Structure formats: structure tokens, C-alpha cells
Amino acid sequence: MNNLCTDIGYLSLNKYSEQLCGDHVEIVEQNEGSLVMVLADGLGSGVKANILSTLTAKIISTMMANHMSLENCVTTVASTLPVCEKRGIAYSTFTIIHVIDSKKAQIIQYDNPSVILLRNGKNLEYDQISMQIGDKTIYKSEIELMQDDVLIAMSDGAVYAGVGKALNFGWQRHHIIEYIEQMYEKDFSAKMVSTVILDQCSYLYGGVPGDDTTIASVKIRARNPINLLIGPPANPEEISKMLTLFFAKEGKHIICGGTTSSLAANYLKRELKTELEYVDPDIPPISYIEGVDLVTEGVITINRVLYYAKNYLEDNVCYTEWSLRDDAASLISRLLFEEATDINFYVGRAINPAHQNPSLPIHFSIKMRLIDELSDCLKKMGKRVVVSYF
């Protein structure tokens, strides 16, 4: 067991006018720190491509996760999927990234652009061994991984971006490498890496993608716990217990809610200082307690964080808001989405009369629902989430 974990983030653009994406990403976790990710690119676009890529990704990821041989995986895919009538090809192209104990990666590639490896934010070329399976040439690599390494897989829509528009011959792999080397920051999550590259693809396509385009990134990260406390406990006698457990946890500490902040300040015997200036007119300003990393208002702020979290799991277009702004919701979002790998919620069940206004929507008026929804979103991001109620 080591202190590393695997962070995965991917995004896709559909070919213009298509409702379904012809690319598909499938992830199967094997055990702690080990997983298989498959990016499959189905022939053509639309429904047929979507079916081909989905079946390909699911078959390969399941077989690889169950330790089937590469030869068996490819043979099974070739014999299972229908043959394209026009091209006579039975399955989609694919990229397999098999991470073992967050220390080693086995990369298997067939006809997709070669995976990019970033180490210390710079491209690092790696050895590839060609294998002939039937009439298909498969490339296989084994890489010893280090902390903060990033593996970037993509469908061929990425390298076709800009053809006949911004670029004569498309956005070639070396162009993508140059771009991400310039844009990359050490604290980028895998999802942020994928977002930055895909946004540029969309720009080069002029907002009208000529092909399905997918970027899937895998980052090896050190575990980083974040702790968030919201609301006083239902039983006032548990205040000391709740705060003792919260502050005993390793990692950064976020406190949400006016009453909760006052209780924490009293517990720490520190002064609670509140800002009066609004960075965002819709989000209450932050406060300060010495020894606490971030102090904010409660449900209004967390409601905005939940909105950002849902968008993060969709197209992540709001990342330019929360990744740059310094309002409370943006600061929490950066901590939870980008920095954290493990998140511990400490949730007090005390009822705040101000939140029982029947004119307010239920997800806003009941903090329990907010935390439940936010926890679900964070789990879908691949975070370890533990919620403790008091």
C-alpha cells in the first residue's frame, strides 16, 4: 500500500448535429490503486458508432480487469462486434490504460493517437512494442509511474481539429503536446487537463466539431484529505465531540455556517473575523479563524458548490468561474474538486429555522439534501467520501 491514488477525468464533444457520441470511455476498478480505462472510438458517428465503441470498451475493460490476455480481448472484440458493411472492419479503435498499484501503467493502443505522457509537466517519450494480432498491429508499452505523472489518451477527433479552418492539417499530436505543456499546472486534476485540451479542440473546430472528440486523462496523485464541517449537532452536548473529531483529522479544514463558525471559534479560543466585501453579490463573504483554512456561510454557498459539481460531471463549462474567482463557493470548489482525493464531511443535524421557509426549493432549504447530493457528485468524480452525522 502506498500513499498514491489514480485520478481519472474525461470529456467528449459530439460531432456536429449528432446527439450521441461515437466515442466511449469505460473504467473498471480492480482494487486499491489498480484499474483499467478503455477509450474506444467507434467507426463513423451517431448511433452505430456509439454502439460499437460502447461494446468495445465494455468488453475490453471487463476482460482486462479479469486478467484475460490481450490476445483474447482483441479476438473477442473482433468476433463479437458486427462488421461495417462499407469498410469491412469489425470493431472500433481503442486505447487501454491499465494502472497497477498507482506505480505502473500498461498501455495498449490500436489506431488511436498515441497516449501522451507528462512528467513534471513536460512530454516524455516512452518505448512501444508492436504486436501482430490477426491482421491488426497493436502497440504495447509498460511505464514505471511517478507521482504527478499524467497520461493523456484521445480519439482521432482531437488531431483532426481545425482541418481546413484554423489549421491546414489539423491539430497534430506534437501541437497538442506543445499546448498542454504551456497550459499545464501542477495542481491540475485529470479532469482539468482533459477540459483544457478539449476546449482548444472545440475552438479549433469553430464550435462545429467535424468528428467525435474525446480526451481522457489519468493522473497519479498523492492522497490529499479535506475536511468540511457544516451545521451544529442536534444534541448540544455533542458540540465538543464533533469539533474534536473534526480538528483531529489530517488535512485542510473548511467550516460552513455562521453558528458553526462561532462554535469552532469558541472551541479554539480564537477570534472570528468576518469580511464585509462581497466578491460575488450572490455568495456571502468569507470569514477567518486562525488555524482554519476556510470559513464560509452555509447553505447558500454549498448550494452553489453543488451546482458547480453537477456541471463538473457534465461538460465542466463552469470551470472558468470557480477556477479563477475568489468567492467562498469557488474556493470550496477548488479544494474539493481539484485538491482533495479524500473528503470527510461532518454534518450537524440541528435545524436552522431560517432554512424552513416553504417558498424555498427543498434542495436549498434542507442542508441534509445538499450534502447528500454533493457527496454523490464527489463520489462520481472518484473521490473517497465519508459523511459523519451528529
C-alpha positions as CSV (number, residue, x, y, z in Angstrom):
1,M,0.0,0.0,0.0
2,N,1.3,3.5,-0.9
3,N,0.0,7.0,-0.5
4,L,-0.7,7.4,-4.2
5,C,-4.0,7.2,-6.0
6,T,-5.3,7.3,-9.6
7,D,-7.3,10.3,-10.7
8,I,-9.3,10.0,-14.0
9,G,-11.1,12.7,-15.9
10,Y,-12.6,12.7,-19.4
11,L,-14.8,14.8,-21.6
12,S,-16.2,14.5,-25.1
13,L,-17.5,16.6,-28.0
14,N,-20.2,15.1,-30.2
15,K,-19.8,15.5,-33.9
16,Y,-21.9,18.5,-35.0
17,S,-25.6,17.6,-35.3
18,E,-25.2,14.2,-33.6
19,Q,-27.0,13.6,-30.4
20,L,-24.9,10.5,-29.4
21,C,-21.1,10.4,-29.2
22,G,-19.3,7.8,-31.2
23,D,-16.5,7.6,-28.5
24,H,-16.9,5.8,-25.2
25,V,-14.8,5.7,-22.1
26,E,-15.1,2.7,-19.7
27,I,-13.4,2.4,-16.3
28,V,-13.2,-0.7,-14.2
29,E,-11.6,-0.6,-10.8
30,Q,-9.8,-3.8,-9.7
31,N,-8.5,-2.9,-6.2
32,E,-6.9,-0.1,-4.4
33,G,-4.8,1.9,-6.9
34,S,-5.4,-0.5,-9.8
35,L,-7.9,0.0,-12.6
36,V,-8.5,-0.4,-16.3
37,M,-9.6,2.5,-18.5
38,V,-10.6,2.0,-22.1
39,L,-11.2,4.8,-24.7
40,A,-12.9,3.3,-27.7
41,D,-13.7,5.2,-31.0
42,G,-16.5,3.7,-33.0
43,L,-16.5,3.7,-36.7
44,G,-18.3,6.7,-38.2
45,S,-20.6,8.7,-36.0
46,G,-24.0,8.6,-34.4
47,V,-25.9,5.6,-33.2
48,K,-23.8,2.9,-34.9
49,A,-20.5,4.4,-33.7
50,N,-21.9,4.8,-30.2
51,I,-22.9,1.1,-30.1
52,L,-19.6,-0.1,-31.5
53,S,-17.5,2.0,-29.1
54,T,-19.6,1.1,-26.0
55,L,-19.5,-2.6,-26.7
56,T,-15.8,-2.5,-27.5
57,A,-14.9,-0.5,-24.3
58,K,-17.1,-2.7,-22.1
59,I,-15.8,-6.0,-23.5
60,I,-12.2,-5.0,-23.2
61,S,-12.4,-3.3,-19.8
62,T,-14.2,-6.3,-18.3
63,M,-11.9,-8.9,-19.8
64,M,-8.7,-6.9,-18.9
65,A,-10.0,-6.3,-15.3
66,N,-10.4,-10.1,-15.0
67,H,-6.8,-10.7,-16.1
68,M,-7.7,-12.0,-19.6
69,S,-4.8,-11.9,-22.1
70,L,-4.6,-9.1,-24.7
71,E,-4.9,-11.7,-27.5
72,N,-8.2,-13.0,-26.1
73,C,-9.5,-9.5,-25.6
74,V,-8.8,-8.4,-29.2
75,T,-10.0,-11.7,-30.6
76,T,-13.2,-11.5,-28.6
77,V,-13.9,-7.9,-29.8
78,A,-13.2,-8.8,-33.4
79,S,-15.6,-11.8,-33.3
80,T,-18.3,-10.2,-31.2
81,L,-19.0,-6.8,-32.9
82,P,-20.7,-6.6,-36.3
83,V,-18.7,-5.8,-39.4
84,C,-19.0,-2.4,-41.0
85,E,-20.6,-3.1,-44.4
86,K,-18.6,-0.3,-46.2
87,R,-15.2,-0.8,-44.6
88,G,-15.3,-4.4,-43.7
89,I,-13.9,-3.7,-40.2
90,A,-15.4,-5.4,-37.2
91,Y,-14.7,-3.1,-34.3
92,S,-13.6,0.4,-33.2
93,T,-10.2,1.6,-32.5
94,F,-9.2,1.7,-28.8
95,T,-6.7,2.8,-26.2
96,I,-6.2,0.8,-22.9
97,I,-4.5,2.2,-19.9
98,H,-4.1,-0.4,-17.1
99,V,-2.8,1.2,-13.9
100,I,-1.3,-1.2,-11.3
101,D,-1.0,-0.1,-7.7
102,S,-0.6,3.5,-8.9
103,K,3.0,2.5,-9.7
104,K,3.0,1.0,-13.2
105,A,1.0,1.5,-16.3
106,Q,0.4,-0.9,-19.2
107,I,-0.7,0.9,-22.3
108,I,-2.2,-0.9,-25.3
109,Q,-3.1,1.1,-28.4
110,Y,-4.8,0.3,-31.6
111,D,-5.2,3.1,-34.2
112,N,-5.9,5.9,-31.8
113,P,-3.4,8.8,-31.5
114,S,-0.6,7.8,-29.2
115,V,-1.0,8.4,-25.5
116,I,0.9,11.5,-24.2
117,L,2.9,11.1,-21.0
118,L,3.6,14.2,-19.0
119,R,6.2,14.1,-16.3
120,N,6.9,17.3,-14.3
121,G,4.6,19.0,-16.9
122,K,6.8,18.0,-19.9
123,N,6.3,15.4,-22.5
124,L,8.2,12.2,-22.0
125,E,8.5,9.7,-24.9
126,Y,8.2,6.0,-24.0
127,D,9.0,2.8,-25.7
128,Q,6.4,1.0,-27.7
129,I,6.5,-2.7,-28.8
130,S,4.4,-3.6,-31.8
131,M,2.4,-6.9,-31.8
132,Q,0.6,-8.5,-34.6
133,I,-2.8,-10.0,-33.6
134,G,-4.5,-11.3,-36.7
135,D,-4.2,-8.5,-39.3
136,K,-4.1,-5.8,-36.6
137,T,-1.0,-4.1,-35.4
138,I,-1.2,-3.4,-31.6
139,Y,1.3,-1.3,-29.7
140,K,2.1,-2.1,-26.1
141,S,4.1,-0.2,-23.5
142,E,4.9,-0.6,-19.9
143,I,5.8,2.5,-17.9
144,E,7.0,2.9,-14.3
145,L,4.9,5.7,-12.9
146,M,5.9,8.6,-10.6
147,Q,3.8,11.0,-8.5
148,D,2.1,13.7,-10.7
149,D,2.6,11.8,-13.9
150,V,-0.3,12.4,-16.4
151,L,-1.3,10.0,-19.2
152,I,-3.5,11.6,-21.9
153,A,-5.5,9.4,-24.3
154,M,-7.5,10.8,-27.1
155,S,-9.7,9.8,-30.0
156,D,-8.7,11.0,-33.6
157,G,-11.2,13.8,-33.4
158,A,-8.5,15.7,-31.4
159,V,-5.9,15.6,-34.1
160,Y,-8.4,16.5,-36.8
161,A,-9.4,19.6,-35.0
162,G,-9.0,22.7,-37.2
163,V,-8.6,20.8,-40.5
164,G,-9.4,23.2,-43.3
165,K,-10.2,26.0,-40.8
166,A,-7.7,27.2,-38.3
167,L,-5.1,24.7,-39.4
168,N,-4.4,23.1,-42.8
169,F,-3.5,19.6,-41.5
170,G,-5.3,19.5,-38.2
171,W,-4.0,19.8,-34.6
172,Q,-1.3,17.2,-34.7
173,R,-0.1,15.3,-31.6
174,H,3.1,17.4,-31.3
175,H,0.9,20.6,-31.4
176,I,-1.2,19.1,-28.5
177,I,1.9,18.4,-26.6
178,E,3.2,21.9,-27.0
179,Y,-0.2,23.4,-26.0
180,I,-0.6,21.3,-22.8
181,E,3.0,21.9,-21.8
182,Q,2.3,25.6,-21.9
183,M,-1.0,25.4,-20.1
184,Y,-0.3,22.7,-17.5
185,E,-0.1,23.5,-13.8
186,K,1.0,21.0,-11.2
187,D,-2.3,21.2,-9.3
188,F,-4.4,20.4,-12.3
189,S,-6.7,17.4,-11.8
190,A,-7.1,14.8,-14.6
191,K,-10.5,16.4,-15.4
192,M,-8.9,19.8,-15.7
193,V,-6.2,18.5,-18.1
194,S,-8.9,17.0,-20.3
195,T,-11.0,20.1,-20.1
196,V,-8.2,22.4,-21.2
197,I,-7.3,20.3,-24.2
198,L,-10.9,19.7,-25.3
199,D,-11.8,23.4,-25.0
200,Q,-9.0,24.1,-27.5
201,C,-10.3,21.4,-29.8
202,S,-13.7,23.0,-29.8
203,Y,-12.1,26.4,-30.5
204,L,-10.2,25.0,-33.5
205,Y,-13.4,23.3,-34.8
206,G,-15.0,26.7,-34.6
207,G,-17.7,25.3,-32.3
208,V,-18.7,22.9,-35.1
209,P,-16.9,19.6,-34.4
210,G,-16.3,17.6,-37.6
211,D,-15.8,14.4,-35.6
212,D,-16.5,13.0,-32.2
213,T,-13.6,14.1,-29.9
214,T,-12.7,12.6,-26.5
215,I,-9.8,13.4,-24.1
216,A,-9.3,11.0,-21.2
217,S,-6.6,11.8,-18.7
218,V,-5.1,9.7,-15.9
219,K,-3.1,11.4,-13.2
220,I,-1.1,9.7,-10.4
221,R,-1.6,11.8,-7.2
222,A,-0.6,11.7,-3.6
223,R,-3.7,11.3,-1.4
224,N,-4.9,14.6,0.0
225,P,-7.7,14.7,2.6
226,I,-10.0,17.7,3.0
227,N,-12.4,18.0,5.9
228,L,-15.7,20.0,5.8
229,L,-17.8,20.9,8.8
230,I,-21.4,22.2,8.4
231,G,-24.1,22.8,11.0
232,P,-24.1,22.4,14.8
233,P,-25.1,18.9,16.2
234,A,-28.7,18.2,17.0
235,N,-27.6,17.5,20.6
236,P,-25.7,20.5,22.1
237,E,-23.8,18.1,24.3
238,E,-22.0,16.7,21.2
239,I,-20.5,20.0,20.2
240,S,-17.2,19.3,21.8
241,K,-17.1,15.7,20.4
242,M,-17.9,16.9,16.9
243,L,-15.3,19.6,16.9
244,T,-12.6,17.4,18.5
245,L,-13.1,14.7,15.8
246,F,-13.1,17.4,13.0
247,F,-9.9,19.1,14.0
248,A,-8.1,15.8,14.8
249,K,-8.4,14.8,11.1
250,E,-5.3,15.2,8.9
251,G,-5.7,17.7,6.0
252,K,-7.2,21.1,5.4
253,H,-10.3,22.2,7.3
254,I,-13.4,24.0,5.9
255,I,-16.2,25.3,8.2
256,C,-19.5,26.4,6.7
257,G,-22.3,28.2,8.5
258,G,-22.4,31.2,10.9
259,T,-23.4,29.3,14.0
260,T,-20.9,26.5,13.3
261,S,-18.1,29.1,12.8
262,S,-18.9,30.7,16.2
263,L,-18.8,27.3,17.9
264,A,-15.5,26.5,16.3
265,A,-14.0,29.9,17.3
266,N,-15.1,29.3,20.9
267,Y,-13.7,25.8,20.8
268,L,-10.3,27.0,19.5
269,K,-10.5,30.1,21.7
270,R,-9.8,32.2,18.6
271,E,-11.5,35.3,17.2
272,L,-14.0,35.0,14.4
273,K,-13.4,37.8,11.8
274,T,-15.9,38.4,9.1
275,E,-15.3,40.1,5.7
276,L,-18.0,42.6,4.7
277,E,-17.0,42.9,1.0
278,Y,-18.8,40.7,-1.5
279,V,-16.7,39.2,-4.2
280,D,-19.8,37.7,-5.8
281,P,-23.1,39.5,-4.9
282,D,-24.9,36.2,-4.7
283,I,-22.4,34.5,-2.3
284,P,-21.9,35.7,1.3
285,P,-18.3,36.8,2.0
286,I,-15.8,34.5,3.8
287,S,-14.7,34.7,7.4
288,Y,-11.5,34.0,9.2
289,I,-10.5,31.9,12.2
290,E,-6.8,31.4,13.0
291,G,-6.0,27.7,12.4
292,V,-8.9,27.1,10.0
293,D,-8.2,27.0,6.2
294,L,-11.5,28.4,5.1
295,V,-14.6,29.7,6.8
296,T,-17.8,30.4,4.9
297,E,-21.6,30.8,5.1
298,G,-23.6,27.6,4.9
299,V,-26.4,26.6,2.6
300,I,-26.2,29.4,0.0
301,T,-22.5,28.7,-0.5
302,I,-22.9,24.9,-0.6
303,N,-25.8,25.2,-3.0
304,R,-23.5,27.0,-5.5
305,V,-20.8,24.4,-4.9
306,L,-23.4,21.7,-5.7
307,Y,-24.3,23.5,-8.9
308,Y,-20.6,23.6,-9.9
309,A,-20.2,19.9,-9.0
310,K,-23.1,18.8,-11.2
311,N,-21.7,20.9,-14.1
312,Y,-18.2,19.4,-13.5
313,L,-19.7,16.0,-14.1
314,E,-21.3,17.2,-17.3
315,D,-19.4,19.5,-19.7
316,N,-17.5,21.4,-17.0
317,V,-18.1,24.7,-18.8
318,C,-18.3,26.5,-15.4
319,Y,-14.7,25.7,-14.5
320,T,-13.7,29.2,-15.8
321,E,-15.8,30.6,-13.0
322,W,-14.8,28.5,-10.0
323,S,-11.2,28.0,-11.0
324,L,-10.5,31.7,-11.2
325,R,-12.8,33.5,-8.7
326,D,-12.2,34.0,-5.0
327,D,-15.7,33.9,-3.6
328,A,-16.4,31.3,-1.0
329,A,-18.1,28.8,-3.3
330,S,-15.3,28.9,-5.8
331,L,-12.7,28.5,-3.1
332,I,-14.5,25.4,-1.7
333,S,-14.9,24.0,-5.3
334,R,-11.2,24.2,-6.0
335,L,-10.4,22.5,-2.7
336,L,-13.0,19.7,-3.2
337,F,-12.7,19.2,-7.0
338,E,-9.0,19.8,-7.6
339,E,-7.1,19.3,-4.4
340,A,-9.0,16.7,-2.5
341,T,-8.7,12.9,-3.0
342,D,-10.4,12.0,0.3
343,I,-13.2,14.2,1.7
344,N,-14.7,13.9,5.2
345,F,-18.0,15.7,5.9
346,Y,-19.0,16.4,9.5
347,V,-22.7,17.3,9.3
348,G,-24.7,18.7,12.3
349,R,-28.4,17.8,12.3
350,A,-29.6,20.8,14.2
351,I,-32.4,22.6,12.4
352,N,-31.9,26.2,11.4
353,P,-35.3,28.0,11.4
354,A,-34.1,30.3,8.7
355,H,-33.9,27.4,6.3
356,Q,-37.5,26.2,6.8
357,N,-39.1,28.9,4.6
358,P,-41.7,26.9,2.5
359,S,-41.1,29.2,-0.5
360,L,-37.5,28.0,-0.9
361,P,-36.9,24.9,-3.0
362,I,-36.3,21.8,-0.9
363,H,-32.7,21.2,-2.0
364,F,-31.9,24.7,-0.8
365,S,-33.9,24.6,2.5
366,I,-32.6,21.3,3.8
367,K,-28.9,21.1,4.2
368,M,-29.0,17.4,4.5
369,R,-30.2,17.1,1.0
370,L,-27.4,19.4,-0.2
371,I,-24.7,17.3,1.5
372,D,-26.2,14.1,0.2
373,E,-26.2,15.4,-3.4
374,L,-22.8,16.9,-3.1
375,S,-21.4,13.6,-1.7
376,D,-22.9,11.7,-4.6
377,C,-21.3,14.1,-7.1
378,L,-17.9,13.9,-5.4
379,K,-18.0,10.1,-5.4
380,K,-18.7,10.2,-9.2
381,M,-15.6,12.3,-9.5
382,G,-13.7,9.4,-8.0
383,K,-13.2,10.9,-4.5
384,R,-13.3,8.9,-1.3
385,V,-16.1,10.4,0.7
386,V,-17.1,9.8,4.3
387,V,-20.1,11.6,5.9
388,S,-20.5,11.6,9.7
389,Y,-23.7,13.0,11.2
390,F,-24.1,14.5,14.6
